[in-house]
Structure formats: C-alpha cells, structure tokens
C-alpha cells in the first residue's frame, strides 16, 4: 500500500506538471476556483521551472522506491511513453489555435479525436490502471481490451468537458473560454456538421473572438442547433456502449475497476435526468 501510494503521488505530480504548463499555453484565469499559478506576480514565468521540478521529483521517487522491482523498467517506459503522447497531443491542440492560421474548415471530429487521444486519453484513465497492473505482476499486452475501454471513457470525459465549458457550472475546472480561444471543441465540430451555409458564416465570423458579443452569438447558434440535445443523445449512446464493453470483460476484478471509472465519468445533469440509462446496477457492484 505504501508503494501504491508513492506511485499515486507520482501520477499526481505528473498531472500537476501537465496542468502548470498547459495553463501557461492556454492562459485561462482560474482553475478549480483558484487564480492560476503563473498569474501570481511573484511567480509568472518561473511557473515553467516549477513544472520541471515537479516532473523531476517523479524520477527521484521512482528510483528511491522502485529501482529494485522487476517491473521498474516497464514502469519507466510506460510513464515516458504516456508523457510523450500527451506532449504530442498538446502540440496538435496548440497548432489549431495559431492566430495566423485560424481556419474552422480544418476542424473535424477526426481532429478532435486525435487531439484528445494523445493529450488526455492515456494519462488520466489508463496510466493509473496500467501502473497497478505492473505492480500486480501483470503484462500490459494482456489487458488491451481494458486499455481500449479506459481510453474510450477518457475520450467521452473530454467531450463532456467541452460541453460543460459552455453549458456547465464551473466548480472544479478552469473558466470556460473554448469559444474565445478558438479551441477545436466537440461543440464547434458538431455545429460545423449541422449548420447551414448562413449559420456557418455566423460561426466563421464570431468564433475565436474575445468580444463578449461574438461569444454570445456563437452560443445562440449552439442553442439554435440544439447542441444540448445532441450531447444528451451522444452521452446516452456512449454510456450504453461503455456498459456493454465492461460487462463483456472476462475478469470480474477488472470489471469492478472499470465500473468505478464509469460512475465517475457519467454524472452530468443531463445524464442524471435521463430515464433511459441504468446507473443503479453499477453502483450496487
């Protein structure tokens, strides 16, 4: 349990390292109801160095407590690979928001899926489970089905975050600025799929502008396209798909782990209000 806690701490540091740098790129104002670290006048660009220190602390703890373990090399390889893929996803995310190259016509579900797959889908959900498997003496290649389920849930989690950026109450996340920041959000991608030529013109003229009036026009367009209803339909489909995948898994222990993630992910107000979904049996497990 001590080793599991130490490894869990390392993953928290990895998350903090990613977020410190991500906030410096995205430049929102708050995260989890606190002013961002780099916006402290006494910190500013020193936040980048703080992120580096957080990352280096991981190596020291791993070397101190895990160097003699037979899974040490696999553990390092796993963390390094996930870190690389996250950095690659962040690069794709940033390239879509370069001021001189803004082009909504490039935005698609495929691009959104690619950004999410690399930027978030490995370190948030898959990485902690993969670390536990290595500590238990398991081979990761024997659990590819669980990996795919976790990555799918993380993809949904990001789509949920995109939705809440516009429609949710921002209690635990950074202030929603996806529209102003020209983000390749799931909402704008779906809007591009559904809108007619006139609506598409409105989107092109107003998306990515810091003007509150432009932001409001984009939100009005989202409402005209009933994106809340589109999301509710997607969430119901995604949940049922996840339940089916989990229940088909051969290991009851892994099913329990996956269900614990499922309960945490599918908890938006739309989901809770839906009569067609069945969270009860999962909670009882």
Backbone as CSV, one residue per row, in Angstrom:
resi,resn,N_x,N_y,N_z,CA_x,CA_y,CA_z,C_x,C_y,C_z
1,UNK,0.822,-1.201,0.000,0.000,0.000,0.000,0.864,1.261,0.000
2,UNK,2.010,1.174,0.700,2.915,2.338,0.691,3.431,2.610,-0.721
3,UNK,3.849,1.546,-1.414,4.357,1.710,-2.774,3.259,2.222,-3.712
4,UNK,2.046,1.720,-3.549,0.942,2.188,-4.373,0.684,3.675,-4.128
5,UNK,0.776,4.085,-2.868,0.584,5.495,-2.530,1.695,6.364,-3.113
6,UNK,2.932,5.858,-3.032,4.060,6.608,-3.591,3.905,6.771,-5.104
7,UNK,3.464,5.700,-5.763,3.273,5.761,-7.206,2.098,6.678,-7.550
8,UNK,1.057,6.623,-6.743,-0.077,7.528,-6.943,0.342,8.980,-6.816
9,UNK,1.213,9.266,-5.860,1.736,10.626,-5.705,2.486,11.056,-6.961
10,UNK,3.265,10.149,-7.533,3.998,10.465,-8.764,3.042,10.829,-9.894
11,UNK,1.934,10.111,-9.984,0.967,10.401,-11.044,0.278,11.735,-10.798
12,UNK,0.061,12.097,-9.537,-0.489,13.424,-9.227,0.497,14.520,-9.625
13,UNK,1.777,14.276,-9.374,2.805,15.243,-9.793,2.844,15.359,-11.313
14,UNK,2.679,14.239,-12.003,2.672,14.270,-13.464,1.499,15.115,-13.964
15,UNK,0.337,14.913,-13.352,-0.839,15.712,-13.708,-0.584,17.190,-13.430
16,UNK,-0.016,17.501,-12.279,0.257,18.895,-11.933,1.247,19.521,-12.911
17,UNK,2.255,18.756,-13.281,3.257,19.218,-14.259,2.588,19.564,-15.586
18,UNK,1.708,18.674,-16.066,0.987,18.942,-17.306,0.129,20.197,-17.187
19,UNK,-0.575,20.335,-16.072,-1.509,21.446,-15.928,-0.802,22.789,-15.782
20,UNK,0.307,22.818,-15.060,1.058,24.068,-14.920,1.470,24.591,-16.289
21,UNK,1.998,23.707,-17.130,2.435,24.122,-18.460,1.238,24.399,-19.373
22,UNK,0.202,23.583,-19.281,-0.985,23.771,-20.108,-1.621,25.134,-19.841
23,UNK,-1.686,25.523,-18.578,-2.271,26.820,-18.229,-1.451,27.978,-18.782
24,UNK,-0.148,27.809,-18.852,0.698,28.863,-19.402,0.467,29.014,-20.904
25,UNK,0.126,27.914,-21.577,-0.176,27.977,-23.006,-1.573,28.544,-23.247
26,UNK,-2.563,28.022,-22.510,-3.954,28.388,-22.763,-4.335,29.731,-22.158
27,UNK,-3.673,30.101,-21.060,-3.871,31.388,-20.404,-5.307,31.653,-19.935
28,UNK,-5.975,30.656,-19.342,-7.249,30.979,-18.681,-6.940,31.754,-17.402
29,UNK,-7.954,32.086,-16.621,-7.721,32.879,-15.410,-7.764,32.039,-14.135
30,UNK,-8.618,31.023,-14.113,-8.743,30.224,-12.895,-8.768,28.741,-13.235
31,UNK,-8.407,27.954,-12.252,-8.585,26.503,-12.298,-8.969,26.062,-10.905
32,UNK,-10.085,25.318,-10.821,-10.586,24.864,-9.520,-10.749,26.026,-8.550
33,UNK,-11.325,27.109,-9.073,-11.664,28.304,-8.290,-10.455,29.029,-7.723
34,UNK,-9.269,28.773,-8.232,-8.071,29.478,-7.794,-7.411,30.173,-8.987
35,UNK,-6.819,31.336,-8.712,-6.060,32.019,-9.744,-4.901,31.120,-10.165
36,UNK,-4.620,31.067,-11.443,-3.567,30.184,-11.937,-2.212,30.558,-11.339
37,UNK,-1.383,29.552,-11.149,-0.084,29.736,-10.514,0.784,30.745,-11.266
38,UNK,0.811,30.648,-12.609,1.694,31.535,-13.360,1.203,32.978,-13.355
39,UNK,-0.055,33.213,-12.966,-0.582,34.582,-12.909,-0.230,35.295,-11.611
40,UNK,0.336,34.581,-10.653,0.838,35.236,-9.446,2.008,36.140,-9.849
41,UNK,1.948,37.441,-9.541,3.014,38.362,-9.963,4.406,37.937,-9.494
42,UNK,4.476,37.206,-8.373,5.774,36.772,-7.860,6.267,35.497,-8.562
43,UNK,5.400,34.867,-9.332,5.757,33.608,-9.986,5.975,33.815,-11.481
44,UNK,4.910,34.190,-12.173,4.924,34.453,-13.611,5.639,33.312,-14.357
45,UNK,6.691,33.593,-15.125,7.320,32.574,-15.959,8.124,31.545,-15.159
46,UNK,8.358,31.826,-13.867,9.021,30.824,-13.038,8.144,29.573,-12.903
47,UNK,6.857,29.685,-13.249,5.966,28.530,-13.185,6.472,27.403,-14.080
48,UNK,7.108,27.750,-15.199,7.658,26.718,-16.088,8.729,25.915,-15.367
49,UNK,9.567,26.593,-14.609,10.599,25.890,-13.836,9.967,25.031,-12.750
50,UNK,8.899,25.531,-12.144,8.194,24.734,-11.138,7.651,23.444,-11.753
51,UNK,7.139,23.552,-12.987,6.662,22.354,-13.672,7.774,21.351,-13.889
52,UNK,8.947,21.831,-14.273,10.101,20.949,-14.476,10.487,20.263,-13.167
53,UNK,10.470,21.018,-12.078,10.800,20.441,-10.763,9.804,19.341,-10.401
54,UNK,8.505,19.587,-10.635,7.503,18.567,-10.364,7.812,17.289,-11.142
55,UNK,8.171,17.457,-12.405,8.470,16.278,-13.241,9.701,15.536,-12.735
56,UNK,10.717,16.250,-12.313,11.943,15.601,-11.844,11.757,14.899,-10.505
57,UNK,10.832,15.380,-9.706,10.554,14.708,-8.433,10.047,13.281,-8.671
58,UNK,9.332,13.094,-9.773,8.820,11.764,-10.098,9.972,10.775,-10.239
59,UNK,10.988,11.182,-10.988,12.127,10.283,-11.212,12.815,9.904,-9.905
60,UNK,12.924,10.871,-9.000,13.613,10.609,-7.729,12.847,9.607,-6.873
61,UNK,11.517,9.761,-6.839,10.706,8.836,-6.035,10.723,7.440,-6.650
62,UNK,10.608,7.374,-7.970,10.638,6.061,-8.630,11.968,5.353,-8.392
63,UNK,13.049,6.096,-8.500,14.367,5.499,-8.285,14.545,5.061,-6.828
64,UNK,14.018,5.853,-5.909,14.197,5.561,-4.483,13.449,4.302,-4.047
65,UNK,12.219,4.118,-4.558,11.363,3.050,-4.032,11.127,1.886,-4.995
66,UNK,11.424,2.075,-6.286,11.045,1.041,-7.250,12.224,0.461,-8.039
67,UNK,13.424,0.978,-7.821,14.559,0.570,-8.650,14.839,-0.923,-8.570
68,UNK,14.581,-1.537,-7.434,14.867,-2.965,-7.268,13.705,-3.860,-7.714
69,UNK,12.611,-3.261,-8.117,11.452,-4.058,-8.539,11.651,-4.567,-9.967
70,UNK,11.156,-5.755,-10.239,11.358,-6.319,-11.573,10.531,-5.609,-12.644
71,UNK,9.588,-4.762,-12.237,8.785,-4.016,-13.198,9.259,-2.569,-13.347
72,UNK,10.408,-2.240,-12.781,10.899,-0.850,-12.776,11.061,-0.295,-14.193
73,UNK,11.717,-1.041,-15.049,11.955,-0.561,-16.418,10.629,-0.400,-17.162
74,UNK,9.728,-1.363,-16.995,8.418,-1.259,-17.641,7.656,-0.033,-17.135
75,UNK,7.797,0.254,-15.862,7.133,1.412,-15.269,7.664,2.711,-15.868
76,UNK,8.983,2.813,-15.989,9.591,3.997,-16.599,9.162,4.136,-18.059
77,UNK,9.203,3.035,-18.789,8.799,3.073,-20.198,7.352,3.547,-20.344
78,UNK,6.487,3.042,-19.489,5.073,3.407,-19.537,4.885,4.902,-19.313
79,UNK,5.490,5.431,-18.261,5.338,6.850,-17.937,5.931,7.731,-19.023
80,UNK,7.108,7.345,-19.532,7.735,8.140,-20.592,6.892,8.141,-21.866
81,UNK,6.324,6.989,-22.217,5.513,6.909,-23.427,4.238,7.737,-23.291
82,UNK,3.604,7.660,-22.138,2.391,8.450,-21.914,2.714,9.941,-21.923
83,UNK,3.835,10.304,-21.335,4.243,11.717,-21.334,4.489,12.209,-22.760
84,UNK,5.150,11.387,-23.570,5.411,11.770,-24.956,4.104,11.963,-25.722
85,UNK,3.182,11.027,-25.559,1.927,11.128,-26.293,1.110,12.333,-25.836
86,UNK,1.164,12.643,-24.553,0.459,13.821,-24.048,1.051,15.095,-24.643
87,UNK,2.370,15.167,-24.712,3.037,16.331,-25.304,2.674,16.458,-26.783
88,UNK,2.581,15.323,-27.475,2.206,15.333,-28.885,0.781,15.856,-29.052
89,UNK,-0.119,15.420,-28.170,-1.495,15.895,-28.228,-1.597,17.376,-27.938
90,UNK,-0.791,17.854,-26.983,-0.791,19.284,-26.674,-0.283,20.088,-27.870
91,UNK,0.711,19.569,-28.569,1.222,20.261,-29.741,0.139,20.379,-30.807
92,UNK,-0.586,19.288,-31.061,-1.694,19.338,-32.015,-2.743,20.348,-31.596
93,UNK,-3.018,20.406,-30.303,-4.001,21.336,-29.771,-3.561,22.779,-30.010
94,UNK,-2.301,23.058,-29.758,-1.792,24.419,-29.926,-1.739,24.827,-31.392
95,UNK,-1.392,23.889,-32.261,-1.284,24.214,-33.688,-2.626,24.632,-34.285
96,UNK,-3.721,24.153,-33.696,-5.038,24.519,-34.228,-5.442,25.932,-33.844
97,UNK,-4.717,26.558,-32.893,-5.117,27.883,-32.406,-4.124,28.978,-32.779
98,UNK,-3.171,28.682,-33.672,-2.231,29.711,-34.113,-2.995,30.824,-34.816
99,UNK,-2.796,32.048,-34.371,-3.590,33.180,-34.837,-3.584,33.319,-36.353
100,UNK,-2.402,33.219,-36.974,-2.296,33.460,-38.408,-2.884,32.313,-39.232
101,UNK,-3.136,31.182,-38.603,-3.579,30.009,-39.359,-4.972,29.530,-38.942
102,UNK,-5.753,30.419,-38.350,-7.085,30.032,-37.917,-7.951,29.683,-39.122
103,UNK,-8.513,28.487,-39.092,-9.319,28.024,-40.214,-10.295,26.971,-39.712
104,UNK,-11.544,27.372,-39.501,-12.542,26.450,-38.974,-12.795,25.273,-39.902
105,UNK,-12.513,25.447,-41.179,-12.768,24.362,-42.123,-11.887,23.145,-41.841
106,UNK,-10.803,23.338,-41.074,-9.915,22.234,-40.732,-10.440,21.421,-39.545
107,UNK,-11.416,21.980,-38.830,-11.905,21.316,-37.627,-12.855,20.178,-38.000
108,UNK,-12.635,19.043,-37.380,-13.466,17.866,-37.658,-13.459,16.958,-36.434
109,UNK,-14.380,15.995,-36.419,-14.395,15.022,-35.330,-13.106,14.216,-35.296
110,UNK,-12.546,13.958,-36.467,-11.297,13.206,-36.527,-10.159,13.983,-35.859
111,UNK,-10.068,15.286,-36.136,-9.033,16.107,-35.497,-9.262,16.180,-33.998
112,UNK,-10.507,16.387,-33.593,-10.820,16.446,-32.165,-10.447,15.140,-31.478
113,UNK,-10.796,14.024,-32.109,-10.496,12.707,-31.531,-8.991,12.492,-31.413
114,UNK,-8.245,12.960,-32.412,-6.789,12.793,-32.399,-6.152,13.611,-31.277
115,UNK,-6.622,14.840,-31.088,-6.092,15.683,-30.015,-6.356,15.044,-28.663
116,UNK,-7.610,14.615,-28.451,-7.987,14.025,-27.167,-7.239,12.719,-26.926
117,UNK,-7.133,11.902,-27.966,-6.487,10.587,-27.831,-5.067,10.730,-27.300
118,UNK,-4.350,11.723,-27.784,-2.962,11.882,-27.353,-2.829,12.772,-26.120
119,UNK,-3.610,13.848,-26.062,-3.408,14.804,-24.975,-3.895,14.296,-23.629
120,UNK,-5.025,13.571,-23.607,-5.612,13.210,-22.321,-5.881,11.730,-22.146
121,UNK,-6.122,11.027,-23.240,-6.730,9.705,-23.119,-5.835,8.657,-22.490
122,UNK,-4.562,8.947,-22.306,-3.674,7.940,-21.738,-3.319,8.232,-20.282
123,UNK,-3.054,9.482,-19.943,-2.531,9.734,-18.601,-3.614,9.821,-17.532
124,UNK,-4.823,10.214,-17.886,-5.851,10.401,-16.862,-6.470,9.086,-16.404
125,UNK,-6.811,8.211,-17.342,-7.524,6.990,-17.002,-6.645,5.746,-17.122
126,UNK,-5.986,5.612,-18.256,-5.239,4.381,-18.493,-3.999,4.270,-17.618
127,UNK,-3.257,5.342,-17.458,-1.975,5.270,-16.762,-2.075,4.721,-15.345
128,UNK,-2.988,5.213,-14.490,-3.041,4.646,-13.132,-3.402,3.166,-13.101
129,UNK,-4.287,2.754,-13.993,-4.652,1.338,-14.042,-3.471,0.505,-14.540
130,UNK,-2.777,1.006,-15.552,-1.612,0.288,-16.085,-0.523,0.162,-15.018
131,UNK,-0.319,1.188,-14.223,0.676,1.126,-13.139,0.293,0.054,-12.120
132,UNK,-0.992,-0.009,-11.776,-1.454,-1.022,-10.829,-1.262,-2.427,-11.393
133,UNK,-1.499,-2.582,-12.688,-1.303,-3.885,-13.316,0.166,-4.309,-13.249
134,UNK,1.072,-3.370,-13.529,2.503,-3.692,-13.451,2.895,-4.077,-12.030
135,UNK,2.375,-3.354,-11.042,2.690,-3.680,-9.647,2.155,-5.058,-9.265
136,UNK,1.091,-5.485,-9.945,0.478,-6.785,-9.640,1.115,-7.929,-10.422
137,UNK,2.165,-7.606,-11.180,2.853,-8.645,-11.940,2.194,-8.977,-13.267
138,UNK,1.281,-8.134,-13.722,0.588,-8.389,-14.983,1.363,-7.789,-16.155
139,UNK,1.126,-8.339,-17.338,1.688,-7.791,-18.563,0.638,-6.915,-19.237
140,UNK,1.038,-5.701,-19.616,0.081,-4.761,-20.172,-0.524,-5.255,-21.482
141,UNK,0.245,-6.020,-22.245,-0.274,-6.505,-23.515,-1.408,-7.515,-23.324
142,UNK,-1.555,-8.044,-22.103,-2.653,-8.967,-21.828,-3.944,-8.241,-21.471
143,UNK,-3.903,-6.910,-21.427,-5.075,-6.142,-20.988,-5.405,-5.025,-21.975
144,UNK,-5.240,-5.301,-23.253,-5.508,-4.291,-24.272,-6.992,-3.928,-24.343
145,UNK,-7.869,-4.896,-24.049,-9.303,-4.592,-24.076,-9.666,-3.590,-22.983
146,UNK,-9.086,-3.750,-21.785,-9.327,-2.793,-20.707,-8.765,-1.418,-21.077
147,UNK,-7.596,-1.416,-21.714,-6.996,-0.160,-22.161,-7.935,0.570,-23.118
148,UNK,-8.501,-0.148,-24.071,-9.391,0.475,-25.050,-10.636,1.050,-24.389
149,UNK,-11.171,0.351,-23.392,-12.355,0.841,-22.676,-12.021,2.126,-21.919
150,UNK,-10.870,2.132,-21.250,-10.460,3.313,-20.493,-10.211,4.509,-21.405
151,UNK,-9.586,4.270,-22.545,-9.332,5.358,-23.495,-10.649,5.903,-24.030
152,UNK,-11.597,5.023,-24.318,-12.912,5.473,-24.785,-13.603,6.335,-23.724
153,UNK,-13.508,5.928,-22.463,-14.133,6.710,-21.400,-13.461,8.069,-21.249
154,UNK,-12.148,8.110,-21.417,-11.441,9.385,-21.340,-11.843,10.281,-22.509
155,UNK,-12.019,9.696,-23.693,-12.499,10.481,-24.828,-13.849,11.113,-24.508
156,UNK,-14.737,10.303,-23.899,-16.031,10.858,-23.505,-15.859,11.949,-22.457
157,UNK,-14.956,11.741,-21.522,-14.739,12.709,-20.452,-14.342,14.073,-21.027
158,UNK,-13.512,14.066,-22.085,-13.115,15.326,-22.701,-14.283,15.967,-23.445
159,UNK,-15.087,15.158,-24.109,-16.275,15.701,-24.776,-17.212,16.307,-23.743
160,UNK,-17.350,15.645,-22.612,-18.142,16.172,-21.512,-17.573,17.506,-21.031
161,UNK,-16.248,17.597,-20.928,-15.607,18.847,-20.508,-15.862,19.965,-21.515
162,UNK,-15.816,19.615,-22.808,-16.120,20.603,-23.850,-17.553,21.109,-23.703
163,UNK,-18.459,20.196,-23.415,-19.866,20.574,-23.232,-20.023,21.486,-22.013
164,UNK,-19.401,21.097,-20.901,-19.518,21.881,-19.675,-18.824,23.229,-19.775
165,UNK,-17.836,23.338,-20.664,-17.165,24.618,-20.876,-18.170,25.687,-21.287
166,UNK,-19.200,25.259,-22.009,-20.223,26.198,-22.488,-21.473,26.177,-21.618
167,UNK,-21.896,24.988,-21.184,-23.201,24.852,-20.542,-23.153,24.504,-19.059
168,UNK,-21.996,24.148,-18.540,-21.951,23.661,-17.164,-21.597,24.724,-16.154
169,UNK,-21.767,24.380,-14.889,-21.325,25.229,-13.792,-19.876,24.883,-13.526
170,UNK,-19.023,25.902,-13.542,-17.585,25.662,-13.499,-17.076,25.601,-12.055
171,UNK,-17.368,24.515,-11.361,-16.927,24.386,-9.970,-15.491,23.895,-9.857
172,UNK,-15.114,22.937,-10.685,-13.834,22.258,-10.481,-12.839,22.440,-11.615
173,UNK,-13.205,23.162,-12.656,-12.328,23.274,-13.802,-11.991,24.732,-14.072
174,UNK,-11.119,24.945,-15.055,-10.779,26.306,-15.413,-11.978,26.990,-16.059
175,UNK,-12.003,28.317,-15.972,-13.085,29.077,-16.551,-13.216,28.760,-18.031
176,UNK,-14.468,28.529,-18.487,-14.673,28.121,-19.865,-14.404,29.231,-20.867
177,UNK,-13.416,29.034,-21.713,-13.068,30.025,-22.741,-12.796,29.353,-24.082
178,UNK,-13.397,28.209,-24.331,-13.118,27.493,-25.575,-13.501,28.310,-26.803
179,UNK,-14.614,29.039,-26.725,-15.065,29.832,-27.871,-14.076,30.950,-28.153
180,UNK,-13.713,31.709,-27.107,-12.769,32.811,-27.281,-11.410,32.325,-27.774
181,UNK,-10.996,31.154,-27.299,-9.651,30.656,-27.580,-9.563,29.845,-28.878
182,UNK,-10.657,29.780,-29.621,-10.654,29.102,-30.923,-10.316,27.612,-30.793
183,UNK,-10.750,27.009,-29.701,-10.426,25.611,-29.468,-11.199,24.686,-30.409
184,UNK,-10.561,23.586,-30.763,-11.227,22.547,-31.542,-12.091,21.739,-30.577
185,UNK,-13.170,22.355,-30.145,-14.091,21.770,-29.181,-15.095,20.860,-29.878
186,UNK,-15.602,19.876,-29.145,-16.621,18.990,-29.697,-17.844,19.784,-30.124
187,UNK,-18.184,20.828,-29.395,-19.363,21.620,-29.726,-19.223,22.315,-31.077
188,UNK,-18.090,22.937,-31.328,-17.928,23.642,-32.600,-17.838,22.651,-33.757
189,UNK,-17.247,21.492,-33.509,-17.176,20.471,-34.553,-18.575,19.983,-34.920
190,UNK,-19.415,19.724,-33.909,-20.787,19.302,-34.183,-21.576,20.420,-34.845
191,UNK,-21.330,21.660,-34.438,-22.019,22.793,-35.062,-21.677,22.872,-36.543
192,UNK,-20.413,22.683,-36.870,-19.999,22.719,-38.273,-20.671,21.618,-39.082
193,UNK,-20.925,20.477,-38.449,-21.601,19.375,-39.132,-23.067,19.686,-39.398
194,UNK,-23.710,20.431,-38.482,-25.153,20.579,-38.510,-25.650,21.882,-39.140
195,UNK,-24.827,22.914,-39.159,-25.329,24.221,-39.579,-25.418,24.360,-41.095
196,UNK,-26.319,25.238,-41.520,-26.437,25.540,-42.942,-25.405,26.604,-43.314
197,UNK,-25.418,27.046,-44.558,-24.400,27.984,-45.025,-24.446,29.309,-44.268
198,UNK,-25.653,29.823,-44.009,-25.772,31.098,-43.294,-25.263,30.960,-41.858
199,UNK,-25.623,29.865,-41.204,-25.161,29.633,-39.834,-23.655,29.424,-39.793
200,UNK,-23.126,28.752,-40.817,-21.683,28.537,-40.881,-20.954,29.867,-41.023
201,UNK,-21.540,30.796,-41.749,-20.948,32.123,-41.899,-20.902,32.840,-40.552
202,UNK,-21.981,32.736,-39.781,-22.015,33.342,-38.440,-20.909,32.753,-37.569
203,UNK,-20.731,31.452,-37.671,-19.716,30.773,-36.872,-18.314,31.250,-37.255
204,UNK,-18.053,31.316,-38.545,-16.738,31.759,-39.024,-16.452,33.201,-38.609
205,UNK,-17.481,34.035,-38.569,-17.289,35.458,-38.260,-17.122,35.716,-36.770
206,UNK,-17.597,34.821,-35.924,-17.621,35.110,-34.486,-16.782,34.182,-33.626
207,UNK,-16.476,32.990,-34.104,-15.735,32.033,-33.280,-14.280,32.476,-33.141
208,UNK,-13.760,32.384,-31.911,-12.369,32.746,-31.662,-12.144,34.215,-31.397
209,UNK,-13.228,34.978,-31.186,-13.108,36.409,-30.892,-13.264,36.638,-29.388
210,UNK,-12.505,37.595,-28.855,-12.577,37.907,-27.426,-13.780,38.788,-27.087
211,UNK,-14.450,39.319,-28.090,-15.621,40.168,-27.911,-16.771,39.369,-27.293
212,UNK,-17.302,39.779,-26.123,-18.419,39.051,-25.493,-19.625,38.922,-26.410
213,UNK,-19.846,39.926,-27.271,-20.960,39.852,-28.206,-20.786,38.716,-29.200
214,UNK,-19.566,38.507,-29.663,-19.283,37.400,-30.584,-19.479,36.060,-29.891
215,UNK,-19.024,35.977,-28.645,-19.202,34.744,-27.876,-20.677,34.429,-27.716
216,UNK,-21.469,35.447,-27.432,-22.902,35.245,-27.245,-23.571,34.789,-28.534
217,UNK,-23.132,35.321,-29.670,-23.715,34.901,-30.944,-23.410,33.435,-31.239
218,UNK,-22.204,32.995,-30.867,-21.863,31.585,-31.053,-22.745,30.713,-30.163
219,UNK,-22.939,31.133,-28.930,-23.782,30.359,-28.018,-25.228,30.321,-28.501
220,UNK,-25.712,31.423,-29.059,-27.066,31.441,-29.616,-27.184,30.454,-30.767
221,UNK,-26.144,30.383,-31.577,-26.137,29.427,-32.679,-26.151,27.994,-32.148
222,UNK,-25.362,27.733,-31.113,-25.368,26.410,-30.484,-26.787,26.040,-30.028
223,UNK,-27.474,27.019,-29.428,-28.835,26.756,-28.960,-29.782,26.510,-30.127
224,UNK,-29.625,27.284,-31.204,-30.471,27.091,-32.389,-30.287,25.685,-32.966
225,UNK,-29.066,25.149,-32.852,-28.770,23.812,-33.375,-29.098,22.714,-32.361
226,UNK,-29.587,23.118,-31.175,-29.942,22.171,-30.108,-28.772,21.260,-29.747
227,UNK,-27.602,21.856,-29.534,-26.440,21.043,-29.202,-26.564,20.382,-27.836
228,UNK,-27.384,20.964,-26.952,-27.611,20.293,-25.677,-28.316,18.955,-25.899
229,UNK,-29.293,18.944,-26.782,-29.981,17.702,-27.101,-29.079,16.722,-27.825
230,UNK,-28.235,17.246,-28.717,-27.288,16.391,-29.444,-26.320,15.736,-28.462
231,UNK,-25.869,16.520,-27.469,-24.949,15.957,-26.478,-25.651,14.901,-25.624
232,UNK,-26.887,15.185,-25.203,-27.622,14.220,-24.378,-27.767,12.888,-25.102
233,UNK,-28.068,12.962,-26.399,-28.190,11.732,-27.191,-26.852,11.008,-27.273
234,UNK,-25.782,11.776,-27.497,-24.450,11.164,-27.562,-24.088,10.509,-26.232
235,UNK,-24.364,11.190,-25.113,-23.971,10.655,-23.818,-24.692,9.361,-23.499
236,UNK,-25.977,9.298,-23.835,-26.717,8.059,-23.617,-26.136,6.912,-24.419
237,UNK,-25.821,7.175,-25.689,-25.220,6.146,-26.547,-23.850,5.728,-26.009
238,UNK,-23.050,6.698,-25.598,-21.702,6.415,-25.119,-21.731,5.583,-23.839
239,UNK,-22.667,5.901,-22.958,-22.780,5.162,-21.696,-23.159,3.704,-21.939
240,UNK,-24.168,3.491,-22.772,-24.604,2.120,-23.046,-23.489,1.310,-23.703
241,UNK,-22.744,1.974,-24.572,-21.618,1.304,-25.231,-20.560,0.903,-24.202
242,UNK,-20.274,1.807,-23.249,-19.277,1.513,-22.219,-19.732,0.366,-21.329
243,UNK,-21.007,0.378,-20.929,-21.540,-0.695,-20.085,-21.419,-2.043,-20.777
244,UNK,-21.769,-2.079,-22.051,-21.695,-3.331,-22.811,-20.263,-3.843,-22.885
245,UNK,-19.308,-2.931,-23.117,-17.900,-3.326,-23.202,-17.397,-3.865,-21.870
246,UNK,-17.776,-3.196,-20.778,-17.320,-3.615,-19.449,-17.899,-4.981,-19.086
247,UNK,-19.184,-5.149,-19.329,-19.835,-6.397,-18.934,-19.356,-7.584,-19.764
248,UNK,-18.748,-7.317,-20.906,-18.218,-8.412,-21.732,-16.792,-8.779,-21.338
249,UNK,-16.206,-8.008,-20.398,-14.830,-8.297,-19.961,-14.807,-9.580,-19.143
250,UNK,-13.792,-10.381,-19.340,-13.736,-11.701,-18.706,-13.378,-11.658,-17.229
251,UNK,-12.704,-10.605,-16.784,-12.257,-10.523,-15.393,-13.232,-9.703,-14.554
252,UNK,-13.769,-10.313,-13.496,-14.691,-9.584,-12.616,-13.957,-8.491,-11.841
253,UNK,-12.696,-8.732,-11.516,-11.915,-7.711,-10.809,-11.725,-6.484,-11.691
254,UNK,-11.377,-6.704,-12.966,-11.204,-5.580,-13.881,-12.536,-4.899,-14.149
255,UNK,-13.616,-5.656,-14.189,-14.932,-5.051,-14.345,-15.208,-4.057,-13.222
256,UNK,-14.856,-4.437,-11.992,-15.084,-3.557,-10.845,-14.292,-2.250,-10.984
257,UNK,-13.044,-2.373,-11.436,-12.212,-1.179,-11.641,-12.825,-0.275,-12.712
258,UNK,-13.221,-0.876,-13.823,-13.779,-0.103,-14.927,-15.103,0.542,-14.550
259,UNK,-15.916,-0.162,-13.760,-17.192,0.410,-13.324,-16.978,1.600,-12.392
260,UNK,-15.909,1.553,-11.595,-15.631,2.686,-10.709,-15.309,3.938,-11.514
261,UNK,-14.634,3.773,-12.648,-14.378,4.901,-13.542,-15.681,5.371,-14.194
262,UNK,-16.491,4.400,-14.596,-17.729,4.712,-15.302,-18.647,5.592,-14.457
263,UNK,-18.785,5.252,-13.185,-19.656,6.016,-12.294,-19.162,7.455,-12.153
264,UNK,-17.849,7.646,-12.149,-17.292,8.992,-12.021,-17.471,9.811,-13.286
265,UNK,-17.407,9.161,-14.427,-17.428,9.887,-15.702,-18.830,10.336,-16.082
266,UNK,-19.794,9.423,-15.979,-21.130,9.731,-16.486,-21.993,10.303,-15.368
267,UNK,-21.779,11.572,-15.073,-22.501,12.177,-13.952,-22.918,13.612,-14.238
268,UNK,-23.074,14.014,-15.498,-23.588,15.342,-15.795,-25.073,15.379,-15.473
269,UNK,-25.621,16.594,-15.359,-27.041,16.732,-15.043,-27.906,16.085,-16.114
270,UNK,-27.508,16.225,-17.374,-28.263,15.597,-18.465,-28.322,14.097,-18.254
271,UNK,-27.181,13.517,-17.879,-27.137,12.076,-17.684,-28.017,11.657,-16.513
272,UNK,-27.940,12.407,-15.401,-28.719,12.036,-14.220,-30.213,12.156,-14.479
273,UNK,-30.601,13.074,-15.363,-32.016,13.286,-15.629,-32.580,12.305,-16.645
274,UNK,-31.726,11.540,-17.302,-32.198,10.656,-18.356,-32.813,9.393,-17.755
275,UNK,-34.044,9.065,-18.169,-34.724,7.877,-17.647,-34.312,6.612,-18.393
276,UNK,-33.609,6.795,-19.507,-33.296,5.634,-20.343,-32.010,4.936,-19.944
277,UNK,-31.278,5.518,-18.977,-29.986,4.943,-18.610,-30.092,4.240,-17.277
278,UNK,-29.124,3.365,-17.006,-29.291,2.466,-15.858,-28.033,2.445,-14.997
279,UNK,-27.863,3.469,-14.175,-26.683,3.555,-13.329,-26.794,2.655,-12.090
280,UNK,-28.023,2.307,-11.683,-28.228,1.557,-10.448,-27.401,0.299,-10.310
281,UNK,-27.472,-0.619,-11.259,-26.726,-1.872,-11.143,-25.237,-1.677,-10.996
282,UNK,-24.710,-0.600,-11.593,-23.278,-0.357,-11.485,-22.908,0.081,-10.077
283,UNK,-23.757,0.959,-9.493,-23.479,1.401,-8.135,-23.510,0.226,-7.160
284,UNK,-24.436,-0.688,-7.364,-24.571,-1.817,-6.446,-23.389,-2.778,-6.579
285,UNK,-22.643,-2.663,-7.666,-21.478,-3.557,-7.844,-20.267,-3.006,-7.129
